[in-house]
């Protein structure tokens, strides 16, 4: 497969390597980087054209941010309203405090249904709670129905993008996976043949598997409806054909009113795939006798989201509508792809969401996976100030490390204390420069550059070189020049 080390990538923040370490093998994989860059260029170009034609784009962004902030400020009331309206329409609403409870609830529903197979609409929330491995271990066969998710499932790979999960895989690699796993001889890498192979693979699953699991782009409190936005039609098949439908959604997916979709669908489609409108936008409300699923369950997942609500700066993270515009604009993501983040949610939004969902116990390296260029903020359709949140999370990481190491033994803290003393007196600063010039000779090569430093300095030279200290400081040069000129005049 296409990920750098030829192994199944780890997308569990508790087990993943720190971002700098995980990114190194990806940076050495030119094919993966080429795949990612090409896909991002295509999406970015389409988005730019579609956004440019909207004269009220900034007003739409402001409206989207206002709607989402209003929801987050009144989330409890709207969740209760959604439950009431969904239940009145024939649905059943379940509340899951964490991933374990969500898996248990879904497992119990499937046991009641005597389900041995399920078909799935693409849902990152299910990946967040590691639902597929849980179901497989319980003897339930899972069939992904989104084309990209099929590629990843058959290729035993993991998603690297929120909207285009198989963005890092090119079509020749897809052909190899399909030919090998579906047993198709003579399959070409033409998109039409590949999609036809996937369609044939799925057809009997749609017609024969009576239980489906999906996510939600939005939950409408006013009506108790679930909105699902997708591009292939597989979602609509999963919403209409099965006997039982289970929707797993984060509690932040609520919208107050049906008419709020008018704003959200405009900014979502343009930001995610560069389209004016997604090809399939499905709304599902409860149960209708004789039409569609006759058992409808909604599992509302917290899993760390409530703890984010209580923090003013970080709360804006929950505005996210999962469009991935921030990822497409991010220079860091462009170079590393999604697997280096070690999380279901990669890119800039993953760099702020994942550590918070993990209660800052894991993924502490992700807030540093950014150049702070603010490109993500400029393209976010709901105006999440990602750089602001990144800086806040970095300060929390530093405070954690300081407490763990103890202030006296923390090298960074001690270094800053020493620098504070040296910078407070000119003579001390000049003396430190002279000592530093002597000490740095040991690490400066003949070309005048420092390629490797010990200790904390090694974090800098691990990815970049450092110019060696000059034989003179500017002050020394200026003083020597002044003396020389004075002697010349005399």
DALIN-V723348 format. One record per residue. N is the residue number from 1. PSI is psi in degrees with one decimal (999 if undefined). Layout:
# DALIN-V723348
n->(N:N)
psi->(PSI:PSI)
This chain:
# DALIN-V723348
n->(1:2:3:4:5:6:7:8:9:10:11:12:13:14:15:16:17:18:19:20:21:22:23:24:25:26:27:28:29:30:31:32:33:34:35:36:37:38:39:40:41:42:43:44:45:46:47:48:49:50:51:52:53:54:55:56:57:58:59:60:61:62:63:64:65:66:67:68:69:70:71:72:73:74:75:76:77:78:79:80:81:82:83:84:85:86:87:88:89:90:91:92:93:94:95:96:97:98:99:100:101:102:103:104:105:106:107:108:109:110:111:112:113:114:115:116:117:118:119:120:121:122:123:124:125:126:127:128:129:130:131:132:133:134:135:136:137:138:139:140:141:142:143:144:145:146:147:148:149:150:151:152:153:154:155:156:157:158:159:160:161:162:163:164:165:166:167:168:169:170:171:172:173:174:175:176:177:178:179:180:181:182:183:184:185:186:187:188:189:190:191:192:193:194:195:196:197:198:199:200:201:202:203:204:205:206:207:208:209:210:211:212:213:214:215:216:217:218:219:220:221:222:223:224:225:226:227:228:229:230:231:232:233:234:235:236:237:238:239:240:241:242:243:244:245:246:247:248:249:250:251:252:253:254:255:256:257:258:259:260:261:262:263:264:265:266:267:268:269:270:271:272:273:274:275:276:277:278:279:280:281:282:283:284:285:286:287:288:289:290:291:292:293:294:295:296:297:298:299:300:301:302:303:304:305:306:307:308:309:310:311:312:313:314:315:316:317:318:319:320:321:322:323:324:325:326:327:328:329:330:331:332:333:334:335:336:337:338:339:340:341:342:343:344:345:346:347:348:349:350:351:352:353:354:355:356:357:358:359:360:361:362:363:364:365:366:367:368:369:370:371:372:373:374:375:376:377:378:379:380:381:382:383:384:385:386:387:388:389:390:391:392:393:394:395:396:397:398:399:400:401:402:403:404:405:406:407:408:409:410:411:412:413:414:415:416:417:418:419:420:421:422:423:424:425:426:427:428:429:430:431:432:433:434:435:436:437:438:439:440:441:442:443:444:445:446:447:448:449:450:451:452:453:454:455:456:457:458:459:460:461:462:463:464:465:466:467:468:469:470:471:472:473:474:475:476:477:478:479:480:481:482:483:484:485:486:487:488:489:490)
psi->(-178.2:-9.3:154.6:-40.0:2.4:18.1:165.5:117.8:144.1:116.0:39.3:112.0:-27.8:-20.3:-15.2:149.1:156.5:149.9:-47.6:-38.0:-42.7:-27.8:-25.8:-50.5:-30.0:-41.5:-20.1:6.8:91.2:-32.4:-43.6:-45.1:-35.9:-43.7:-46.7:-47.7:-41.7:-46.7:-41.9:-40.5:-41.9:-47.4:-43.6:-40.5:-43.9:-43.2:-45.0:-41.3:-42.6:-34.6:-37.7:-28.6:-7.5:106.0:-18.0:27.9:-44.4:-34.4:-37.6:-42.0:-44.5:-39.7:-41.8:-43.5:-40.1:-41.2:-46.5:-39.0:-38.5:-41.7:-48.3:-29.9:-14.9:33.2:-43.3:-46.2:-41.3:-32.1:-42.6:-42.1:-43.2:-45.5:-44.6:-46.8:-39.1:-43.2:-41.0:-27.5:1.7:2.4:169.2:128.0:131.0:146.5:127.2:118.9:-31.8:-176.6:-41.0:-45.4:-38.6:-44.5:-41.1:-43.5:-47.5:-39.7:-41.2:-40.3:-43.6:-35.3:-39.9:-31.5:-4.3:40.4:127.7:-10.1:150.7:147.9:149.6:138.0:147.2:124.1:117.4:-24.2:-35.9:-35.3:-35.0:-38.3:7.8:49.7:-43.6:-48.8:-36.0:-45.1:-40.9:-39.8:-27.4:3.6:15.1:120.6:130.3:130.3:110.4:145.7:-16.7:138.4:-46.3:-38.8:-32.1:-44.8:-46.2:-41.4:-46.7:-30.2:3.6:47.4:177.9:154.3:149.4:5.6:149.8:-44.6:-37.5:80.1:-31.6:29.2:-29.4:0.8:129.8:171.8:-27.4:-35.0:-37.5:-43.8:-43.5:-42.4:-49.6:-43.4:-40.9:-44.6:-26.6:-6.6:38.9:118.9:144.8:17.1:130.7:175.9:19.0:132.8:-38.0:-41.4:-38.5:-43.8:-33.8:-39.6:-43.4:-38.5:-43.7:-38.2:-36.9:-22.8:-48.6:-27.9:-43.3:-40.8:-24.8:-18.0:119.7:1.6:134.8:149.4:134.6:177.2:-158.2:134.8:-37.1:149.9:130.6:110.8:-38.8:-36.5:-13.6:20.4:157.6:131.3:129.3:125.7:126.7:172.6:-7.5:-17.4:-10.8:-33.4:-41.9:-34.7:-41.7:-27.0:-24.3:-32.1:-38.3:162.6:-33.1:134.8:128.0:123.3:124.6:121.4:141.8:148.4:-18.3:-3.4:1.1:139.6:143.6:-48.2:158.1:-39.7:-14.5:-21.2:-26.3:-37.9:-48.6:-39.2:-30.0:-47.4:-31.1:-51.1:-45.3:-40.8:-32.8:-51.8:4.9:42.7:152.7:-34.6:138.7:142.2:-35.1:115.1:108.6:137.2:129.5:124.7:106.9:-142.7:135.3:117.1:128.6:3.2:111.6:-169.1:139.3:-4.9:121.4:120.3:139.6:122.9:113.6:118.4:127.8:-73.1:46.2:-8.6:-38.3:-36.6:-26.9:-31.5:-29.7:0.8:120.1:-51.8:-45.7:-21.3:-31.2:-18.0:-36.3:-2.3:-22.6:133.7:14.9:47.0:-21.5:13.5:-35.9:-36.8:-42.1:-25.6:-11.3:123.2:-28.3:-47.7:-39.2:-34.6:-30.6:-19.2:-170.7:-26.5:-27.0:-21.8:-15.8:29.4:154.8:-31.3:98.7:-172.7:-169.4:-41.8:-36.5:-32.6:-24.6:-30.7:-45.7:-49.4:-35.0:-41.6:-27.7:10.6:30.4:24.4:-23.5:168.6:29.2:-15.8:-18.7:-37.5:-16.6:-1.7:54.0:146.9:-2.4:34.0:-15.9:12.3:-33.4:-40.3:-38.5:-31.4:-11.3:124.0:-13.3:20.0:44.8:122.4:78.9:-43.5:-38.2:-43.6:-39.1:-45.5:-39.4:-42.2:-36.0:-40.6:-35.5:-38.5:-44.6:-42.2:-38.6:-49.4:-36.6:-42.1:-38.0:-40.6:-23.4:134.3:-37.6:-35.6:-1.0:114.6:-36.2:-45.3:-44.8:-37.5:-40.6:-36.4:-43.5:-43.3:-38.0:-39.5:-45.3:-39.3:-10.3:-15.9:129.8:-43.1:-34.3:-39.5:-42.8:-38.0:-40.1:-36.9:-42.7:-43.0:-42.7:-37.2:-40.0:-45.9:-34.7:-11.5:-30.4:-24.4:-7.0:126.1:177.0:-25.1:0.6:7.0:150.6:118.5:-15.4:133.3:152.1:166.6:-140.6:-34.6:-22.6:-24.1:-31.5:-49.2:-5.0:-31.3:-6.0:157.3:161.7:130.9:132.9:160.0:136.1:160.2:-21.6:146.6:167.7:-41.1:-42.4:-42.0:-44.2:-41.6:-42.1:-39.4:-41.3:-39.0:-40.8:-42.0:-37.8:-40.4:-35.4:-39.1:-41.1:999)
